[in-house]
Amino acid sequence: MLRQCPYHGIPVCIQLETFYNRLTPSSRNMLDASSGGVLLSKSYTEGFALIESITANTYQWPTVRATPAP
C-alpha cells in the first residue's frame, strides 16, 4: 500500500517500527539474526535497507507451497 502512494508522508522510522512490531515471533527472530542483533538497534536507514535486500533476495527463489488434499 505504501508503494502505491509514494507521497504518503509516513516517516521511515514509523514504517520500520510498525512492520517489525507486526511480525510473527519467528519472523522477528530471523530478521534480528540477519541484522546481527536486534533490528531496531540499527539506524532506520540500515534496517530499511536490510529488509529491502532480504525482499529482493526472496523474490529470486521460488517457494514450494503445499497443495490441499482433495
C-alpha positions, 0 to 999 in steps of 0.5 A: 500500500505504501508503494502505491502512494509514494507521497504518503508522508509516513516517516521511515522510522514509523514504517520500520517500527510498525512492520517489525512490531507486526511480525510473527515471533519467528519472523522477528527472530530471523530478521534480528539474526540477519541484522546481527542483533536486534533490528531496531538497534540499527539506524532506520536507514540500515534496517530499511535497507536490510529488509529491502535486500532480504525482499529482493533476495526472496523474490529470486527463489521460488517457494514450494507451497503445499497443495490441499488434499482433495 
